Structures are given as C-alpha cells and as structure tokens.
Amino acid sequence: MSISTRGAVVADLPSKTTDALAFESELITQEIEIIAQAETAFAATPSQATFTAKNIIKSLAVSLVGLFLFLFPIPQGDGTFNIPLGVAISWLEGLDNFNIATWALVAITTASAAGSVVALIRKPRNAAGVAARAFKTHPIFVASRVLGALFAWGIMLGVGPEFIIADWTGGVMMGIATHLVAVFLFLGFAIPILTDFGIMEFFGALLSKVVRKLFTLPGRASVDLMASWFGSSLASVLLTRGQHEKRNYTGREAVVICTNFAFVSLPFSFVIANTIGIEAHFLPWYLIICAVCIVLAIITPRLWPLRNMDNSYLGGAAAKDADEVVPAGANPVKWGLRLAADRASRASVRGVVTSGLKMYVDIYADLIPLILAWGTISLAIFEFTPIFQWISTPMGWYLGLFGIANPMNYAPATLIGFLDMFLPALLLSDAALNTQLVLGALAIVQVIYMTETGVSILKSKMPINFGKLFAIFMIRTLIAIPLIAGLVWLVF
C-alpha cells in the first residue's frame, strides 16, 4: 500500500480571542523574519555567481534522491507497486511485534495534551521557541488534544463508551493514527530533500507556461502533483504548506494546489478498486479518474471561492511574476538549471534537519492528536446516527439524473468521502457495476478528505476555513458526477 493516510473531521471554529490572535500574530511575524533571512524567494534574477558546476551537481544529486524516495516504482509482486518511502514505512510497521506504535501514539497524545494545558495556563516565555510551537494553541485545539489523549487510552484499554471504542470508530482511527506515526517519521526529512535543492525551480521553469495557463499556478506545482500521484496526497499537502510558508506560493496558489492537485496516489487507488471489487476494470477506470481530475483542476480555480482568495504571499507581500518565468529568448532548460543551482547554493544539511524537526513538532504534537479526536467523533456520527442519510437526500435526487441505480441507497457515499476517502468504498461492495464505477471514481476525484488532507489544510497558514473547504468539496462533487457518469457510459 502507498503512504497515503487517513485522519479526521473538523467543525467550524469560533473566532479566536484577542490574546490568541496577538500571540499567533507575534509567532507569524517572527517566523517570517526568520524565513526572510534564510530564503531569497523574491529575487528577480538568480545570481550568476551561484551558477556553477558544483551547485548544479549538488542540486541534481540531492534532488534525484528526493525524486527516488517519492516517485520510483518498486513492484510488489501482486500487480501493484510501492515507492521507497512506502517500503520503508511498511518495513518499520513490520517490526511492531510489541505494539510499539500504539504505545508511541498514546505517549504522543498524552504529552501533547499535557503540554497544551500547561501552555494555556502559563504563556511560554519565548513565542518562537519549541515549546510555544508545539503546545501554544487556541482553547478549542487544546480541548481536542485532551480528547485525543483520552480516546487513545480508552481505545487501547477497551474502556469507555461503545461509540468511541468500537472497531468501526475508535478502532479505525487508532489504526490510522498509529500508521501516521510511522509515516511522518520518514516524511519529516524526505520532504525538504525533495523541495530544498532546486528540483521545483527546475520543473517550474520547464512547465511554467503550460501550468500557469491551464491551472493558474506556477510551474513548480507540477512537483506537488507528482508527489501525490505516485506517493501520497498528504505528502503533497505538507509539501505545499512548506512552500507557502517559505513564500514560494501565494495563499490562493497554495489552496488551489491542496484542493486540486493532492490526488490520491495511484497505488492506493488500486486498493480502493480492490475493496469495491472493480479491480478487473482498473486501467480504464483510473484513466477516467485522471481525465476528470485534470478537468476539475482547470475549472475550479476559476470559480468561487478559489478565484476570490487572497493572492498575496504570507506576510502580505503582493503576488508578482515568479522567478521561474523564463525570460524572452532564454533556453528553458538552462534557465531551470540556473534557478536550481541558485536554490541549491542556499540549501544545507542543517536546513534539512531543521525543517524535519519543525515538521515533527507540528505533526506529532498537533496534527495526530486532532486526527484521532475528530476522526473518532466523525465516524461515530456516521456509524451510530442517521444524519448522513438525511443530509444526502438531495444528492440521491441528483444521482438519479445520471442513471445511477438505487440512488437513495448510495447517496451517502457522495458525502461521506468528505470525512474519509475509504468510507465510500465500504458502502459500494454490493452495488451495481455502473454505480461502483461512478461513485468509486467520485470518492477519489473529490480530493478533499478531512481524515487525510483536510485537517492539515485547516491547521496551516493558508487563507481557508472549514466552510470554504466544504464548498470546494461540493463544487468538485457536483461537477464530477456528470463527467464521470458520461465517461463510464462511453467506456463501459
């Protein structure tokens, strides 16, 4: 299986208190000052002095390692393949003979909850310090971390309400969260290896005109697409978050990438097909998914809310022509190498380690406890209440327009994917083939899953909230259904 992972649902958050806003403003200001000293993202032209054989070799060598980790296909012997990072993660999980991952999860959530409660009571002295970054957060998130710790202990010990510790609620989320512990152990250092040595600048120069015209994005976004297509949609979101915080993407660009380019990986798409029971049709089915995803990535950035999003860089700097735009008369390959060499000249092992450690703090102290808490609550709502059946009634009417058999029975599959991309597959195992093909593909092209990418997007510094994220999900869903249904009718 690929390194794709799944996590939690989120509720719309109340306005932050004045103190919390002031504290976070201080944090952001200090982080931007640090980034400004370390990065020269807005340089109009890369320095000629950095365009040397040494920097070109440095860029190519390290970037090739990053591409290998995320993109190199390794056959698994069962008709599927995995990437090196996925193989490493599987190996690590195979060593878990003494339930190490579960205990690690319990320890992580407990430390996160205790630290955040202390930080809520007593403000850390250094607003940009490790303790502040790890534990200082809004009271809503403090409560979520505490719930995550309580759920972790209850699920592990089998103590607590049935709707929390049941196999299909807390049990599922416990498995997802423990998997994340292993995933991020490798991703923390792998992502800066891929992004910090010039490969994004190189591909950006080669593809800037095409990607900008089609998707309203800089060419470097093609790397985010490849990272998710062959690796993990969550890896793509984390990669994009980092690039946004380094002011290589504007807020609008970062949100467009995360909601349109963070595809479910090819290997995990096969897992979905196998779960539904349509693996015999996988190739044409997956080609339909690819075609629809490309069409959606062209359309949705030009619609509300993505079209009207803040298009400035973090800190308020206005959007400007990217460095990767090839000057008139320049060779795209040579210009891309020049950009890559300039970027590599500013990268170092120390920078990779620093980036990796910051990601560990963000993921282990913040994201994993929220995924466990919100995911468990969301699955409990789905499993033990009829809410999703009620709210999906209009989607049943909509599906009926496109020839879906028993549309009301399978209408919840169009919305439950917002929580987790795997849930629709579980609802479709006994459906007609046409329904399986259409709604199975829909679950993948919806792209936004709270248990995989949604929490990470909402916890970032991108200009997006829960309401707009759900609106983008619904827009993708409503446009995708007739496209998929039409292509399935033509192909099958």
C-alpha positions in Angstrom: 0.0 0.0 0.0 1.2 3.6 -0.6 2.0 6.0 2.1 -1.5 7.6 1.8 -3.1 8.0 5.3 -6.4 9.0 6.7 -7.4 11.2 9.7 -10.4 13.3 10.9 -13.4 15.7 10.6 -13.5 19.2 11.8 -16.2 21.6 12.9 -16.3 25.2 12.1 -14.3 27.0 14.7 -15.3 30.1 16.7 -13.5 33.4 16.5 -10.2 33.5 18.3 -9.7 35.5 21.4 -7.7 38.8 21.2 -4.9 37.3 23.2 -4.7 34.2 21.0 -4.7 36.4 17.9 -2.0 38.6 19.2 0.2 35.7 20.2 -0.2 34.0 16.8 0.5 37.3 15.1 3.7 37.5 17.0 4.6 34.0 16.1 3.9 34.5 12.4 5.9 37.8 12.4 8.9 36.1 14.0 8.7 33.2 11.6 8.5 35.4 8.6 11.6 37.3 9.7 13.5 34.1 10.1 12.3 32.9 6.6 13.2 36.2 5.1 16.8 35.9 6.4 17.1 32.3 5.2 15.3 32.5 1.8 15.5 34.9 -1.1 12.3 33.8 -2.7 11.6 37.1 -4.4 15.0 37.7 -6.0 14.2 39.0 -9.6 17.1 37.1 -11.1 19.2 34.2 -9.7 22.8 35.2 -9.0 25.3 34.4 -11.8 27.8 33.6 -9.1 25.8 30.6 -8.0 25.5 29.1 -11.5 28.5 26.8 -11.0 29.1 23.2 -11.8 29.4 22.5 -8.0 25.9 23.9 -7.3 24.4 22.2 -10.4 25.8 18.8 -9.3 24.6 19.4 -5.7 21.1 20.3 -7.0 20.8 17.3 -9.3 22.3 14.7 -6.9 20.2 15.6 -3.9 17.0 16.2 -5.9 17.4 12.8 -7.6 17.5 11.3 -4.2 14.2 13.1 -3.3 12.6 12.0 -6.6 13.7 8.4 -6.0 12.2 8.4 -2.5 8.8 9.8 -3.7 8.4 8.5 -7.2 10.5 5.4 -8.0 8.1 2.5 -8.5 9.0 -0.8 -6.8 6.9 -3.8 -7.9 5.2 -5.7 -5.0 4.6 -9.0 -6.8 0.8 -8.7 -6.8 0.4 -6.4 -9.8 0.8 -3.3 -7.7 3.9 -1.2 -6.8 5.1 1.0 -4.0 7.6 3.8 -3.6 10.8 3.6 -1.5 9.2 5.7 1.3 6.3 3.3 1.3 8.6 0.3 1.5 10.5 1.8 4.4 7.2 2.6 6.3 6.0 -1.0 5.7 9.3 -2.4 7.0 9.0 -0.2 10.1 5.5 -1.3 10.8 6.5 -4.9 10.3 8.9 -4.5 13.3 6.0 -3.7 15.6 5.9 -7.0 17.4 5.4 -5.4 20.8 2.7 -2.9 19.9 5.4 -0.1 19.9 3.4 2.1 17.5 0.3 2.1 19.8 2.3 3.0 22.9 4.1 5.7 20.9 0.7 7.1 19.9 -0.6 7.1 23.5 2.6 8.8 24.7 2.5 11.4 21.9 -1.2 12.3 22.5 -0.7 12.4 26.3 2.4 14.7 26.1 0.6 16.9 23.6 -2.5 17.2 25.8 -0.5 17.9 29.0 1.8 20.4 27.3 -1.0 22.4 25.7 -2.9 22.6 29.0 0.2 24.0 30.7 0.8 26.4 27.9 -2.8 27.6 28.0 -2.5 28.3 31.7 1.0 29.8 31.5 2.1 31.5 28.3 5.6 30.3 27.1 8.3 33.0 27.5 9.7 32.6 24.0 6.9 33.0 21.5 9.0 31.4 18.7 10.5 28.7 20.9 10.0 24.9 20.5 7.6 24.8 23.5 5.4 27.5 22.0 5.4 26.0 18.6 4.4 22.6 20.0 1.9 23.5 22.7 0.6 27.0 22.4 -2.7 27.0 20.6 -6.4 28.0 20.7 -8.5 26.5 23.6 -10.6 24.6 21.0 -7.5 22.8 19.9 -6.4 22.3 23.5 -9.7 20.5 24.2 -9.2 18.5 21.0 -5.8 17.3 22.1 -7.1 16.3 25.5 -9.9 14.3 23.8 -7.3 12.7 21.6 -5.3 11.6 24.6 -8.4 10.3 26.4 -9.6 8.4 23.3 -6.1 6.9 22.8 -6.1 5.5 26.4 -9.7 4.3 26.2 -9.4 2.6 22.8 -6.1 0.9 23.8 -7.5 -0.4 27.1 -11.0 -1.1 25.8 -12.6 1.3 28.4 -15.2 3.8 27.5 -18.5 4.4 25.6 -19.1 1.9 22.8 -19.5 4.6 20.1 -15.9 5.7 20.9 -14.0 2.4 21.3 -15.9 0.4 18.7 -13.9 -1.2 15.9 -15.5 0.9 13.2 -15.0 4.2 15.1 -12.1 4.5 17.6 -10.6 1.2 16.3 -10.3 2.5 12.8 -8.9 5.8 13.8 -6.4 4.2 16.2 -5.1 2.2 13.2 -4.9 5.3 11.1 -3.1 7.3 13.8 -0.5 4.7 14.6 0.2 4.4 10.8 0.8 8.1 10.8 3.4 7.8 13.5 5.5 5.7 11.1 4.7 7.7 8.0 5.8 11.0 9.4 9.0 9.5 10.9 10.2 9.3 7.3 8.3 12.2 5.7 9.8 14.8 8.0 13.2 14.7 6.4 12.2 13.4 3.0 10.1 16.4 2.0 13.0 19.0 2.4 15.3 16.7 0.4 12.8 16.9 -2.4 12.0 20.6 -2.2 15.0 22.5 -1.0 17.7 21.7 -3.6 16.2 23.1 -6.8 14.0 20.4 -8.4 10.9 22.6 -8.0 12.6 25.6 -9.6 13.8 23.4 -12.5 10.4 21.9 -13.3 8.8 25.3 -12.7 10.9 26.8 -15.5 10.1 24.0 -17.9 6.4 23.9 -17.2 5.5 27.4 -16.1 3.7 28.5 -19.3 1.5 25.4 -19.5 0.7 25.1 -15.8 0.0 28.8 -15.4 -2.3 28.8 -18.4 -4.2 25.7 -17.6 -4.3 25.8 -13.8 -3.5 29.4 -12.9 -0.5 28.1 -11.0 3.3 28.4 -11.1 5.1 25.5 -12.9 6.6 24.3 -9.7 3.2 23.0 -8.7 3.8 20.1 -11.1 6.1 18.6 -8.4 3.3 18.7 -5.8 1.2 16.8 -8.3 3.8 14.1 -8.9 4.4 13.8 -5.1 0.7 12.9 -4.6 0.2 10.9 -7.8 2.9 8.4 -7.0 3.3 8.9 -3.3 0.6 10.4 -1.1 -1.9 13.2 -1.1 -0.9 14.1 2.4 2.7 14.4 1.3 1.6 16.8 -1.4 -0.3 19.0 1.2 2.6 19.0 3.6 5.0 19.9 0.7 2.7 22.8 -0.4 2.3 24.0 3.2 6.1 24.3 3.5 6.4 26.1 0.2 3.6 28.5 1.2 5.4 29.3 4.5 8.6 29.9 2.6 6.7 32.4 0.4 7.1 30.3 -2.8 3.3 30.2 -3.2 0.7 32.8 -2.6 -2.3 31.9 -0.3 -4.6 31.3 -3.3 -2.0 29.2 -5.1 -1.4 27.0 -2.1 -5.1 26.4 -1.6 -5.7 25.7 -5.3 -2.9 23.1 -5.2 -4.1 21.4 -2.0 -7.7 21.2 -3.2 -7.0 20.2 -6.8 -3.5 18.6 -7.0 -3.4 16.5 -3.9 -4.6 13.4 -5.7 -5.0 10.0 -4.1 -1.9 8.0 -5.1 -2.1 5.5 -7.9 -1.2 2.5 -5.6 -3.9 3.5 -3.1 -6.4 4.0 -5.9 -5.9 0.3 -6.7 -6.6 -0.5 -3.1 -9.9 1.3 -3.4 -10.7 -0.5 -6.6 -9.9 -3.9 -4.9 -12.1 -3.0 -1.9 -15.1 -2.2 -4.2 -14.5 -5.2 -6.4 -13.7 -3.5 -9.7 -10.0 -4.3 -10.0 -10.6 -6.1 -13.3 -11.6 -2.7 -14.8 -8.8 -0.7 -13.0 -6.9 0.7 -16.0 -9.8 2.4 -17.9 -11.4 3.3 -14.6 -8.2 5.0 -13.4 -7.8 6.8 -16.8 -11.3 8.2 -16.3 -10.2 9.5 -12.8 -7.1 11.2 -14.3 -9.1 12.9 -17.0 -11.8 14.2 -14.6 -9.2 15.4 -12.1 -7.4 17.4 -14.9 -10.7 19.0 -16.0 -11.6 19.9 -12.4 -8.2 21.4 -11.8 -8.8 23.6 -14.8 -12.4 24.6 -13.8 -12.5 25.1 -10.0 -9.6 27.6 -9.7 -11.7 29.9 -11.9 -14.8 29.6 -9.7 -15.7 30.9 -6.2 -14.2 30.6 -3.6 -10.8 29.8 -5.1 -11.0 32.7 -7.7 -11.5 35.3 -5.0 -9.0 34.1 -2.5 -6.2 36.3 -1.1 -3.4 36.1 -3.7 -0.6 37.6 -1.6 2.3 35.8 0.0 2.5 35.0 3.7 3.1 38.3 5.5 1.1 40.4 3.0 3.6 40.8 0.1 1.7 41.1 -3.2 1.8 38.4 -5.8 4.4 39.1 -8.6 5.8 37.3 -11.6 7.6 34.2 -10.4 11.3 33.8 -10.9 10.6 30.6 -12.8 9.1 32.6 -15.7 11.6 32.1 -18.5 12.9 35.4 -19.9 12.3 36.1 -23.6 15.0 34.4 -25.7 16.3 32.2 -22.8 16.5 28.4 -23.0 14.0 26.9 -20.5 16.3 24.1 -19.6 19.3 26.3 -19.0 17.2 28.8 -17.1 15.8 26.0 -14.9 19.3 24.7 -14.1 20.3 28.3 -13.2 17.4 28.6 -10.8 18.1 25.1 -9.4 21.8 25.9 -8.8 20.9 29.2 -7.1 18.4 27.3 -4.8 20.9 24.6 -4.1 23.6 27.1 -3.1 21.4 28.2 -0.2 20.5 24.7 0.9 22.3 22.6 3.5 22.1 19.5 5.6 21.4 21.8 8.6 18.5 23.3 6.8 17.1 19.8 6.0 17.4 18.8 9.7 15.8 22.0 10.9 12.9 21.6 8.5 12.4 18.0 9.5 12.4 18.7 13.2 9.9 21.5 12.8 7.7 19.1 10.9 8.0 16.6 13.7 6.8 19.2 16.2 3.9 20.2 14.0 2.7 16.7 13.2 3.3 14.8 16.4 2.3 17.5 18.9 -0.6 18.9 16.9 -1.9 17.1 13.8 -2.0 13.4 15.1 -4.0 14.1 18.3 -6.6 16.2 16.3 -6.9 13.4 13.7 -7.6 10.8 16.4 -10.1 13.0 18.3 -12.1 14.5 15.3 -11.9 11.3 13.3 -13.3 9.2 16.1 -16.2 11.6 16.7 -16.9 11.8 12.9 -17.0 8.1 12.4 -19.2 7.7 15.5 -21.7 10.2 13.9 -21.7 8.2 10.7 -21.9 4.8 12.3 -24.4 5.4 15.1 -26.7 8.1 13.7 -28.8 8.6 10.5 -27.5 12.1 9.9 -25.7 11.3 6.7 -28.7 9.5 5.3 -30.8 12.6 5.9 -28.5 15.2 4.5 -27.6 13.2 1.5 -31.2 13.0 0.2 -30.7 15.9 -2.4 -27.6 14.0 -3.7 -29.8 11.0 -4.2 -32.1 13.1 -6.5 -29.0 14.4 -8.3 -27.6 10.9 -8.9 -30.9 9.7 -10.3 -30.5 12.2 -13.2 -27.5 10.3 -14.4 -28.8 6.8 -14.4 -27.4 5.6 -11.1 -29.3 2.6 -9.8 -31.0 2.9 -6.4 -29.6 6.4 -6.0 -31.1 7.0 -2.5 -29.3 3.9 -1.1 -25.9 5.1 -2.2 -26.4 8.9 -1.9 -24.4 8.9 1.5 -21.4 7.7 -0.5 -21.2 11.1 -2.2 -20.8 13.0 1.1 -19.2 10.6 3.5 -16.0 10.8 1.4 -15.6 14.3 2.9 -14.7 12.5 6.2 -12.6 9.7 4.7 -11.9 8.5 1.2 -12.1 4.9 2.2 -15.7 5.0 3.6 -17.5 5.2 0.2 -15.7 2.0 -0.9 -17.2 0.2 2.1 -20.7 1.3 1.0 -20.4 0.2 -2.6 -19.4 -3.5 -2.3 -22.9 -4.8 -3.2 -23.9 -2.0 -5.7 -24.4 -2.4 -9.4 -21.2 -2.2 -11.5 -22.2 1.1 -13.0 -22.8 2.6 -9.5 -19.5 1.1 -8.3 -17.5 2.6 -11.2 -19.1 6.1 -10.9 -19.1 6.5 -7.1 -15.8 4.8 -6.6 -14.2 7.2 -9.0 -16.0 10.1 -7.4 -14.5 9.2 -4.0 -11.0 9.7 -5.4 -11.6 12.8 -7.5 -13.2 14.6 -4.6 -9.6 15.0 -3.3 -10.6 16.7 0.0 -10.8 14.3 2.9 -10.8 15.6 6.4 -9.1 12.5 7.8 -6.2 12.8 5.3 -5.7 16.3 4.0 -8.4 18.4 5.5 -7.1 18.8 9.0 -3.6 19.6 7.7 -5.0 22.3 5.3 -7.1 23.9 8.1 -4.2 23.9 10.5 -1.9 25.6 8.0 -1.5 29.4 7.4 -3.4 29.2 4.1 -6.4 31.6 3.8 -9.0 28.8 4.0 -11.7 27.9 6.6 -14.0 25.0 7.1 -16.9 26.5 5.2 -15.0 27.3 2.1 -13.2 23.9 2.2 -16.6 22.1 2.2 -17.8 24.4 -0.5 -14.9 23.4 -2.7 -15.6 19.7 -2.0 -19.2 20.1 -3.0 -18.4 22.1 -6.2 -15.9 19.3 -7.2 -18.6 16.7 -6.4 -21.4 18.3 -8.4 -19.2 18.9 -11.4 -17.5 15.5 -11.3 -20.7 13.3 -11.1 -21.9 14.0 -14.7 -18.4 13.9 -16.1 -17.7 10.5 -14.5 -21.1 9.1 -15.4 -20.7 10.2 -19.0 -17.2 8.7 -19.4 -18.3 5.5 -17.7 -21.2 5.2 -20.1 -18.8 5.8 -23.1 -16.1 3.4 -21.9 -18.1 0.6 -20.3 
